[in-house]
Amino acid sequence: MKLGEYLNAINHTKEPLLDSDDEMVEKKYTPFVINRCLSYFPDTILHVNEMNRLPSASKKMQFDYLSHSIRKRKRFSKWLKRDIDDRVELIKEYYNYSNGAANAVVDMFTEEQIEEIRQHLITDSVSKM
């Protein structure tokens, strides 16, 4: 089973996927990912919040609750990804910082300093060739 099949069953077809005898169907159901995908819509966010409040509920119970309480509708959304800041990447490479450290200090640098770091990394990579 794929993520899209679970989401389609909850949102549109209302097919009882987790009622099958196949253990792999229930094993592949990931409540966190399903909840995250459904959290992008105003009409499903409260249902998702209820499931987040009850993490000890079985996967079948969570699936059934979402399937029976969410209105039938086609819902599509793109997975939100964090934007990559070029400045952070330069600071990480130049100072050998982690993501957290680079994000913490990126605002301390001026554009001129970032450009100097960029030029230094370019000339350093050229001289290594």
Order of alpha helices (4+ residues) and beta strands (2+ residues): alpha-alpha-alpha-alpha-alpha-alpha-alpha-alpha
